[in-house]
Amino acid sequence: MDIKLHRLESFAAQDIRGSYYTVYGYERLARVYTWLDAPAQWESTGVIEYKLANGEHLDVDEDGTFHGSVSGVELHRHH
């Protein structure tokens, strides 16, 4: 299955020291073939991913706290 990411949003997030980061939210799309010769269509998989501007994946807690999967940085959305 082919997958691509469609950017939904970008926003500033802040760590405990006050440093700001840019966070991007993406919707994961999957390619769907309705007919053999028809052009490919992309449909939502219902999965949202968050990444830092440098490409590092972010995990999100239920309370909305973001955690860097590699760096371990903890971020909160800046309002």
C-alpha positions as CSV (number, residue, x, y, z in Angstrom):
1,M,0.0,0.0,0.0
2,D,1.3,3.4,-1.0
3,I,1.2,6.1,1.7
4,K,1.8,9.8,1.6
5,L,1.4,12.6,4.1
6,H,-0.8,15.6,3.6
7,R,0.0,18.6,5.8
8,L,-3.0,19.8,7.8
9,E,-1.4,22.4,10.1
10,S,1.7,23.9,11.6
11,F,2.1,25.6,14.9
12,A,4.6,26.7,17.5
13,A,5.3,24.6,20.5
14,Q,7.5,25.4,23.5
15,D,9.7,23.2,25.7
16,I,10.2,23.6,29.5
17,R,13.2,26.0,29.0
18,G,11.1,28.3,26.8
19,S,12.6,27.3,23.5
20,Y,10.2,27.3,20.5
21,Y,9.8,24.6,17.9
22,T,7.7,24.4,14.8
23,V,5.4,21.3,14.7
24,Y,3.7,20.0,11.6
25,G,0.5,17.9,11.7
26,Y,0.0,15.5,8.8
27,E,-2.9,13.3,7.7
28,R,-1.7,9.9,6.5
29,L,-3.3,9.0,3.1
30,A,-3.3,5.7,1.3
31,R,-3.5,5.1,-2.5
32,V,-6.7,3.4,-3.6
33,Y,-7.1,1.9,-7.0
34,T,-10.8,1.8,-8.0
35,W,-10.2,0.5,-11.5
36,L,-7.2,-1.0,-13.2
37,D,-6.8,1.8,-15.7
38,A,-8.2,4.6,-13.5
39,P,-6.0,7.3,-12.0
40,A,-5.0,6.6,-8.4
41,Q,-7.0,8.2,-5.7
42,W,-5.8,9.0,-2.2
43,E,-8.0,8.4,0.9
44,S,-7.6,9.2,4.5
45,T,-6.5,6.4,6.8
46,G,-7.7,8.3,9.8
47,V,-4.1,8.5,11.2
48,I,-2.7,11.9,12.2
49,E,1.1,12.3,12.6
50,Y,3.1,15.1,14.1
51,K,6.7,16.0,13.3
52,L,9.2,18.6,14.1
53,A,10.5,20.8,11.3
54,N,13.7,18.7,11.3
55,G,11.5,15.6,10.5
56,E,11.6,14.0,14.0
57,H,8.4,12.1,14.8
58,L,6.4,13.3,17.8
59,D,4.3,11.1,20.0
60,V,1.2,12.8,21.6
61,D,-0.1,12.1,25.1
62,E,-3.8,12.3,25.9
63,D,-3.3,15.7,27.5
64,G,-1.8,17.1,24.3
65,T,1.9,16.9,25.4
66,F,4.3,16.1,22.5
67,H,7.3,14.0,23.0
68,G,10.2,13.7,20.5
69,S,10.8,10.1,19.6
70,V,14.6,10.5,19.3
71,S,15.5,13.6,21.3
72,G,13.0,13.1,24.1
73,V,12.1,16.8,24.0
74,E,8.7,17.5,25.7
75,L,6.6,20.2,24.0
76,H,3.4,22.0,24.7
77,R,1.4,23.8,22.0
78,H,2.0,27.6,22.2
79,H,-1.3,29.6,22.1
